[in-house]
Amino acid sequence: MNSEDRFQHPLVPRRSLLQAGGIGLLGLGMHHVSLLRGLAAEPGPARRAPAKSVIYIFLSGGLSQHDSFDMKPDASAEIRGEFRPIPTRTAGLQICEHLPELARCSHLWSLCRSLTHPFNEHSQGHHAMLTGRSDMPTGFNPSQPKDGDHPAIAAIATQLLAPRNNLPPAIVLPEKMVHRTGRTLPGQFAGQMGAAYDPFFLECSAYNPVTYGAYPDYLFHHETGKTDGRTKVFDVPSFNLPEGLDFERLRDRFGLLASLNQQQGYLEAIAETEGVSRNQAMAMDLLFDPRTKAAFDVHSADPRLQDRYGRNAFGWSLLLARQLVEAGVGMIQVNLGNNECWDNHQAIFPNLKNFLLPPMDRAVSGLLTDLHERGLLESTLVVMAGEFGRTPKVSKLSKKALPGRDHWGGVQSVLLAGGGIQGGRVVGSSDKIGAYPASDPQKPENLAATIYEALGLPREIVWRDRVERPNFVYHGAPIPGLA
């Protein structure tokens, strides 16, 4: 059997793999990452060399393409909006005037201006963009995650990538995406894989149903304007031993547990459960390894570095993501904005100008330049997208409301950088009013394939559901024209 057959026709049962030592306690997938990277290098369709990590920046609520990366200055006022385009470092490429830092480093990033899917509602859009699947699963419930949902890209990374340095293969931060009504948005979890493969959620930001944005300085409410950001704290969980707990006693308990874990029956039992113990080794490192603990500490970072990113929730989140890349995490999803804060049905222009674009511009440009200066950008793919774009036409919710834009799955702009992607390129275009792709349409499947390729996953690989059925990872080709 050749290696490609092994991925196309996975017939070895889990019990046999357990007996061979093929699966462990730390979330190891069925296929070791070094084997995957080797297969990715085999002859076949052209592909970029795999990156070591991916940072997926997700703008929940939906960024307006017209008011950011795909401006339409020649369109009528109700289409073009209030902002002016400015030149970037890349000849012929213009973006919004309120993104000056990204304009200055455009040589580091590229755009896809033609990503499209058919959904104009948040739940479907989140599910499509977080799973890389345009088809809704059977029994999909927009009000809550279900076991039958497609697995998130981060969940697939959790199953198929081996952890490095006893850290999870995939981490989502700084919070789960929860609507202001309290419902958790679908698409973030492992779904059909089972909860054992949910990504590791690093909860740094307490849920607040009435405030939005990059606190403390940029916290706002869509309707009423700025709110008091001092009530929100960016608090990375503290990984310290409880007071009075003796190190030697704790170590002895972990040693006893390790000896139990060597027993075959115990291995099989935990492999068939929800994976309660898969992060034990990580917990040990977080408690006792200063280097691992430092990766989770943004508030002790160099003050000048914090200033570069911005001392707010957006900046701290992306600084934390960069530190986790250095620590060895394979995929980090950063939810840049709580409570669908990019969902500007009203007051879109003051909200973007005063509260959303400035901290995003600073944090993302800070991330890209920091990765570049550290020699990490070539080995780290950075992607920024939302669940959809915004309507071409500006409208009002009421006579008293300031103008806004509504949900629009027809087209959105996606920023991509690093991981072998050349900067200063534009793939695809939208029509003259920014409503639909005019050239090179791309789907969530293409964006997901770009991420999987960057992680070194071969195009024949499968993930497995709760009952070991194989499911293909790729449902499209990577976005072309970026290398």
N, C-alpha and C positions, 0 to 999 in steps of 0.2 A: 504494500500500500504506500503510495507516495504521500507527501505532506498535504497536498491540496485535497486528496481524497479524504484525508483524516478530518479536514474541516467541513467538507461537503456532506460526508456521511458519518456523523459521529455516533458510533454504535456501542462504545464502551460504557457500561452502566456505572453509576456513581459508586456502588459498593466496590467494584473492582478497582476503581481509581483510589478509593480510600485505602484499600488493602495495599496498593502500590505506593501509598504516601502522596497521592496526587492532589489531595485537598487538605487544607489545614484549618487552623483556628482563626486566621487573621483575614478572612475574606478573600483568599486566593481563588481565582477563577479556574475553569477547567483547562485553560491554556495559558502557559507561562508567558510573560511578556517578551522574554528574550526570544522564544520560539516565534512569537507573532512578528517581532521586528525582523527576524530572519526571513520569514515567509514574505513579508512586505517587500523585501529586497529581491525576491526571485523574479525572473523574466516574466513579463506580462505587460499590461497597459502601463503607460508612463505615469509615474507618481513621484511626489516629492519625498525626500528623505524624512523619516518620521521625526517629530519633535519629541521632547521629553515631557512637556506639560501643555495643557490648554487652559486658558482663562476665558470663560464664557460670561460676558457682562450682559445681564438681562435687564432691560428697561421696562419694567412692568407698568402697563397702562397704555403704552404705544407712543413712540416718538414721532412727531410730525416730520415727514420727509421734506415738506415745503419750507420748513422753518429751521432746517439743520443742514442736511447734506445734499439736497436735490432741489435747490431753489429755482423758482420760475419767475425771474425778474421781468420778463416780457409779457407775462400773462396779465389779465385784468386784476384790479385791486382785490376783489373778493377771492381770487385764487392765490396771488403772490403773497398776500398778507402784509405785515408792517415792517418786516426786517429787510435789510439790504445784504447783498452778497459781498464778500471780500475775497481778494486773491489769496491763494495759498503759496507755499514754497514750490509747488508743482505747477509748471506752466499750463495755463488753460483751465485749471481746476479752481472753482470758487465754492465757498461754503458760507454759512451764516456769520454775520458780523459779531455775534456773541460767542463764537468759538475761536478766538484769536490764537490760543495756545496750540490747539490742534492744527490750525492753519500754518503755524510756524514749523511744525514737525511732520508735515504731510509726506515727506520723503520716507517716513517710517510706516505709513499705513495706506491701504487701498479701500475702494468702495465697490460694493455690488448695489446698483441702483434699481434692480429689477426682481427682487424677491417677492413672490406672490403666493397667496393661498386664498381659499374661498370664504373665510370666516370673518365676520364682523362683530363677534361677541367675545368677551374676554376669555371665558372658560375654554371655548374651542380654540381660540388663538393661542392661549398659553399651552394647551395640550399639544397643538401642532408644532409650535416652535421649541418646546422643551423636550419633545420626544423625537422630533424629526420625521413626523408622520402626518401627512395631509388627510388620511382617512380616519374618521372617528371609529373607535372600537365598538363592537356590539354592546349595547347596554350602557353606553356612555351617559354619565350624569353630570351636567354642568354645575350642579350645586355641591358636589363632593367627590373626592377621589374614590375610585372603585378598584376592586381586585382585577377586573378585566381591562383596565386601562393599559395602553402601550407603556412599556418602561421608558423612563426618562433617559436622555443621553447620559446623564451622570450615573444612573443606575446601571446602564450597560457597561460603562467604564468601571463601576464597582465590581461587577461580575467578571469582567474579562481582563482587567489589568491587575498585575501583582502589586501589592503595596511595597513601597520603598521606605526604609528606615522606620519600620513599624508604624507607619502612618496610613490612613485610609487611602485607597486609590482615588476616591472622589470626595470632595468636601463642598458643601453649599453654605454660603454665608451672605449677610449677617443674620438672616432670619428666613423662616418659611414665608411664602407669599400667602397672605390672608386678606380677604376682602374686608372692608370696613364693617360689614354685617356680621363678621365672625366666621364665615365659611372659608375653608381652606381650598385653594384653587387646585384643580386636577392637573396632572402632567408632571408633577415634581417628584414622583415616587417610582418604585419598582413595578407596581401594577402586577402584571401577569407573572413576573419573576418571583413574587413573594417578598414580604417585608425584610427578609434577611439581606436583600440587596438594595434596600433604600440607601441613598448616599448619606454620608455623615453630615448632619445639620449642625453647624457651629452657630449657636444662637447668641448673638451679641447685642441684639436690638429688641427691646421689649415692644410688644404689639400695642399700638395706640390707635383707636378707630377714628379719631377726628383730626389727626395731624399727619402731615406728609413731608417728605423731603429730607435734605441733608442737614439734619440738626447738628450742632446747636444754632449755627448762624443762618441756615437757609430753611428752617422749618416753616411751613405755610399751610394754609387751608385753601382749597380751590376757589371757594366762594368768598370767604371773608378776608383773605390775605394772610399776612404773617401772623404766626402764633408764638408763644413763649417756648423757645427751644430748650430752656434750662430744665424742663421737666423730663427730657429724654437724655439717656446716658448710653454711650457706646461702651459696652462692658463685655470684653472677651472673658469667657469662663475661666476662673482661676483653678489651675491644676496644682493644688497644694495638699499635703497631708493634713487631715483634721488635727486640731490641737490635741496633744496628749496621746496620739497614736504612734507607737514605737516603730521605727523603720524595720528593725530586725524581725519583730513579730509579723509585720505585714509581709516582709520578704519571705519568711517561713511559710506563710499561708499561700503565697503565690507559688512557692516551690512545691507544696503539697498538691495544689491544683494542677501544676504542670505534670506531676507524676501521674495523677489521675487521667490527664488528657492523653497519656501514652497508651491507654487501654483502648483496644479496637472498638469495643462496644460503646464507649463514651464518645469516641470520634463519630461513629455512625449516628448516634442519637443527636448530637448537636448539629450534624450536617442536615438532618431532616427537620430541625426546628427553625425558629425565627432568628437564629444566629446570635443569641444573647452573648456568647463569649468571644465573638470574632474580633473584638477590639481590646482584648486583655493585654496583649503585648504593647499596643499603643498606650494604654493606660499606664503601664509600668514606665514607659519612656517619658510620658508627660509628667509623671510624678518625680522621676529620679534623674532624667537626662537634661542638663541645663541647656544644651543646644536645641533640643526639641521644644522645651518650654519657651525658649526665646522666640521661636518661629511664630508663636501665638501672642506675642506681646508687642503691640504697636505703640503703646503709650510711652514705652522706654526707648523707642527708636530715636535716632539723631533728630534733634529739633528742626534742623534745616531740611531734613528729609520729610518730616511731617508737614513742614510748611510747603514743600514742593507739591505734595499730594493734596494738601488742604486738611486743616484740623477740623474735619467734620465727618459725618457718617460715610459719605462717598469716598473721601480721601483715605480714611482709616481702613475701609473695606478693601480698597485696591492695594494699599500698602500691605495689608495682611495677606492678600492673595500673592503678592510678589514674594513675601517671606516664606509662604508655603511652597511656592515653586522651588525656591532654594532648598527647602527642607526635603523635597522629594515627592510632593503630592502630584499625581498624574493629571487630575482634572479639578479645577476650582470653578464653581459657578458663583458669580457675585450678583446678587439681586440688588441692583443699584437704584433703590428707591422703594420705600415701603408703601403699602396700601394703594397700589396702582397710581402712583403719584404723577405719572406722565399722561394720565387720562384727562386731558384739558378740554372738556366740553365748553368751558367758559373761561374767560380771562386768560386765554392761551398766551397772549403776547406778554403781558406783565409777569405771568407765572414763569414762562420760559426765561425771559430776560433777567428777572430779579432773583429767582429761586432755583431753577433747574439747570439751565445751560452753564452758568458760571462754575458751580462746583463739579459738574460732569466734565467740562472742558479742562479744568485744572487737574482733576484726578486722573482722567484717562491719558492726557498728555504726559502727566508726571509718571504714570506707570510705563508708558512706552519709552520715554527717554531714560528712565531708571533701568529698565530691562536692557536697553541698548547699551548704556554705559557699562553695565556689569557683564556684557557679553552673553546675555541670556535671551535676547529677543529672537535670535535665529533658531533657538531650540524651544521657544514658547509661542504657540499660536494664541493670539488674542482675537476674540470675536465679540462684537457688540450689536445686539438686535433687541427688538421688543416683540410683543405678540402680534402686532400689526402696525400699519402706518395710520395716517389721519386723512379725513376726507379732503378732496381738492378745494371744495368751497367752504369758506368761513361762514358760520351761522351763529344764531343766538338761541339759547334755551328759553329766554323770555325777554320781554321788552326792557327789563331792568338789568339783565345780565350783560356782561361784556362779551365780545365775540369769542368763539372757540371753534374747534374742529372735532368731528365725531369719529367713530371707529371706522377703519378702512383696511380690509385685508387685501385689496387689489394690488397694492405695491408698497414696499418699504425699502429704505436704504439700510445696508448692513456694512459696518466697518470691520475690516480684517487686517491683521498685522502679524509679522513674525512667522515662525514655523516654516520658513522657506518661501513665504509670500513676499513678492517684491513690493516696495512702497510706491506711491504716486501713480497707481493704476485705477482705472474705472472699468468695471465689467457691467454691461447692460445699461439700459436707459429706460426712462419712463416717457410717456407721451407728453404733449405740450402743456397739459394741465396737471401732470403728476398723478394720474388716476390708475393707469395700467402699464405694464411693461410695453415698451416700443421695440426693444431688441433684447435678445438673450434672456428670456424669462428663466428664473430659477425658483425652485420650490424648497420648503423646509427639508425635504429629503436630500437635496444637493448640499445644503448648509451642514446637515448632520454628517454627510459623507466626507465633507471637507474636514470636519473635526475628527472623525474616525481615522481617516487617512493620516492626519497629523499625529495621532496616537500610535500609528504603526499597525493598526488592525487590518489584516488582509481582507480582500473583498469577498472571500468565500466563507468567512467566519460566521458562526452562529452563536446566539445566546439561548439559554434553556429556561423554560418556564417551570412552574411548580412540579409538574409531572414529567420533567426531563424531555419534553418535546423540543426539537431544535427549531429556531426561528432565525432567519437571516438578519444580520445587522444592517447591511446596506440595502437601501431602497431607491437609490439614485447614484449618479456619478458626482464626484467633487466638482465644485464650481470651477470652470476652466478659465484660463487667461490670467491667473494670479501669480504664477511662478515666473 
